[in-house]
């Protein structure tokens, strides 16, 4: 329990520092630098990296003004890839990759966002992914994300509590509890940010002011809405954990934690990789999404100088673990779940299975997950959907298709997935991190 609570404390800190995918990447980068990783940049020359990793003497000259260490990471917008190259690596050394995603379903700020009606100041927002609309009502929310300025610079901003989606009072909607709540996202999901006239307010100027800049200097922005409530351990025996963005910052944090722990140990026989992509909630078809070229580009540059045949042999021996949250059986809706496979929070992370390859797990992947969990001393559960309730998907099938690397899907069990505030068991995030660590460094 102590290990679990320590992990939850750190997870809560990570989530609170990560209201947007860009903030999550910045937080991960800071932790990597603190652990001794060196940041590389995509437009720099990496020619010294392959020579160094092949066991040749270190090259003292620094072509770009930055020191090339044995452990590296690269950022691309709201995505990040970090890797550790072992001593004595060869052209056919395989990869062990942990993949996750940094984004969560919610809302994004529209162009010309400052609006209002009936004396209320409001913000124009657009639905991002598939949030549970009703869960976002009557909460103190914030804007967070990235501003781009006309001089080419960018910065991260967050407002703290700033907006709210107010629900209509029951007195004005007498049938809401018996007939259900119906929300039109264009009509009903315009958050209030204050009172007054839109002519006298400017959301973009306010965001720019947080960065010490003028509103007219903002050339573009990627701003999302995030819940500001503090993560909490609760329940009769304090065995439950509630937080925003557990889907999928629980996996990002577990993968990052596992890599940092594993990289501090003696080098093993695989190149360890942590990849956290953006835009999974909207299909991953972006330059920083799992369907984009980011990871493939990085792996190719790590393998620069190897022949195509050597790279193919390396990939043939490689593994990818795709980590994304899954569903725990809901006590009030048990009929929505498979009648036999009924995972519970607190009973270990999930192995996610789907015959139609919405998850990438096959028999070999199941065996590899079982091995990793046994090495870590972690119990796990299988998740498979009710045949009448099709499941979603993950980055797993996308990564397997793009790279041709054997892939399987895992994650912690949640209730209220895609809610503004999700729920898991207190032991499961730490168990997932331990199992991922064992996957990265097989005994």
C-alpha positions, 0 to 999 in steps of 0.5 A, spaced: 500 500 500 505 504 501 508 503 494 501 504 491 500 511 495 507 514 493 505 512 486 498 515 487 501 522 490 506 522 484 501 521 479 496 526 482 502 531 481 503 529 474 496 530 472 495 537 476 501 539 472 498 536 465 492 540 464 493 539 456 497 535 452 503 540 451 503 541 459 504 533 459 510 533 455 513 539 458 512 535 465 515 529 462 521 532 459 522 536 466 523 529 469 527 526 464 532 531 464 532 531 472 534 523 471 540 525 466 536 524 459 538 529 454 533 533 449 535 532 442 531 536 436 529 534 430 532 539 425 539 537 428 544 532 426 544 526 430 550 523 426 554 522 432 549 518 436 549 511 432 557 511 432 556 512 440 551 507 441 555 502 437 560 501 442 565 506 439 569 511 444 565 517 446 566 523 441 567 529 445 566 535 439 559 537 440 556 539 433 550 543 436 552 546 442 548 540 446 551 534 449 549 527 447 548 523 453 546 515 452 539 517 454 535 521 449 528 524 448 525 528 443 518 533 443 514 534 437 508 538 439 504 534 444 508 528 443 514 525 446 519 520 445 524 518 450 529 512 449 535 508 452 541 505 448 544 499 452 552 498 452 554 493 446 548 495 442 548 491 435 545 493 428 540 487 430 538 489 437 531 489 438 526 495 441 522 494 447 517 500 446 511 503 451 506 507 447 501 511 450 497 518 449 497 525 452 490 527 450 484 526 454 477 528 451 474 534 453 473 541 449 477 546 445 477 553 444 474 556 438 476 562 433 473 568 435 472 565 442 469 571 446 461 571 446 456 572 451 448 572 452 443 575 457 449 579 460 453 573 461 460 573 458 461 566 455 467 562 451 466 559 444 468 551 445 468 545 440 467 538 442 474 534 442 473 527 442 468 523 446 467 527 453 461 525 457 457 532 457 453 531 463 460 530 467 463 537 465 457 541 468 457 545 474 465 544 475 470 550 476 474 549 469 480 552 466 483 553 460 490 551 458 495 549 452 499 553 447 500 560 444 503 561 438 506 568 437 507 573 431 515 572 432 515 565 431 515 563 439 510 559 443 509 558 450 504 554 455 499 558 459 493 556 464 488 560 467 486 556 473 479 556 475 476 560 470 469 557 466 463 553 468 458 550 464 452 551 468 446 546 468 439 549 468 435 548 474 430 543 476 425 548 477 426 550 469 426 543 467 421 538 471 422 532 467 430 532 467 430 526 472 425 522 469 426 523 462 433 524 462 438 530 460 439 532 453 445 537 451 446 540 444 453 541 444 452 548 440 446 551 444 448 548 451 455 547 452 457 555 452 461 556 458 460 562 462 466 566 464 463 572 467 458 578 466 458 583 462 459 585 454 463 581 449 465 588 446 469 589 453 472 582 454 477 578 450 479 571 452 485 571 447 488 577 450 487 575 457 491 568 455 496 572 452 497 577 458 498 570 462 505 570 458 506 577 459 504 578 451 499 583 448 493 579 445 494 582 438 501 578 438 497 571 438 498 568 431 494 562 433 493 557 439 491 550 441 487 551 448 483 546 451 478 545 457 481 542 463 478 540 470 481 543 476 479 539 482 484 536 486 485 528 485 483 524 491 483 518 495 477 516 498 472 510 500 470 506 506 477 503 506 481 508 502 481 504 496 479 508 490 482 514 487 478 519 483 481 524 478 481 528 471 484 525 465 486 518 468 485 516 461 490 516 459 495 520 463 495 514 468 498 510 462 503 516 460 505 516 468 506 509 468 510 508 462 515 514 464 516 512 471 517 505 468 523 507 463 526 512 469 526 506 473 529 501 468 534 506 465 537 507 472 539 499 472 544 496 468 543 496 461 539 490 458 539 487 451 534 491 448 533 499 446 528 501 451 523 506 448 517 511 451 512 514 446 507 518 448 502 521 442 497 526 442 490 526 438 488 519 440 481 521 442 480 524 435 483 518 431 491 519 431 491 522 424 496 527 425 504 529 425 504 528 433 499 522 433 500 514 433 498 514 425 503 519 424 511 518 422 514 521 429 516 514 432 518 511 425 522 517 424 525 516 431 527 509 430 530 510 423 534 515 426 536 511 432 538 505 427 541 510 422 547 507 418 544 500 419 542 496 413 534 495 411 535 488 412 538 489 419 533 494 421 528 489 419 531 483 423 531 488 429 524 490 428 522 482 428 525 481 435 522 487 438 515 488 442 511 494 443 506 495 449 500 499 448 498 502 455 491 505 455 485 505 460 480 500 460 473 499 463 471 496 470 465 492 470 459 497 472 455 495 478 449 499 476 450 497 468 453 489 469 449 487 462 453 492 458 459 488 460 461 481 458 458 476 462 464 472 464 470 477 463 468 482 469 474 486 471 474 490 477 478 496 480 483 494 485 484 487 482 490 489 477 491 492 470 488 489 464 490 485 458 485 488 453 483 483 447 478 484 441 477 479 436 477 484 430 483 487 432 481 494 435 486 492 440 492 489 438 493 483 443 494 476 440 497 469 443 504 471 443 502 478 446 498 475 452 504 470 453 509 476 454 504 480 458 503 474 463 511 473 463 512 481 465 506 481 470 509 474 473 516 478 474 513 484 477 509 480 482 503 483 479 496 480 478 492 482 472 485 481 469 483 480 462 478 485 458 473 483 452 467 487 450 460 484 450 459 482 443 453 487 443 457 493 445 463 494 441 469 497 444 473 503 442 480 502 440 487 504 442 494 506 439 496 499 439 493 497 432 496 503 429 503 502 431 503 495 429 500 497 422 505 502 421 511 499 424 510 491 423 512 490 431 509 485 435 504 489 439 499 488 445 494 492 449 494 493 457 491 499 461 488 500 468 481 499 469 476 505 470 469 507 472 466 513 468 471 513 462 471 520 458 468 523 464 471 530 467 473 525 473 474 518 472 475 513 478 480 507 479 483 503 484 489 505 488 493 499 487 492 499 480 497 505 477 503 502 481 502 495 479 501 497 471 508 501 472 511 495 475 509 490 470 511 495 464 518 496 468 518 488 467 516 489 460 522 494 458 527 490 462 526 482 462 529 478 467 
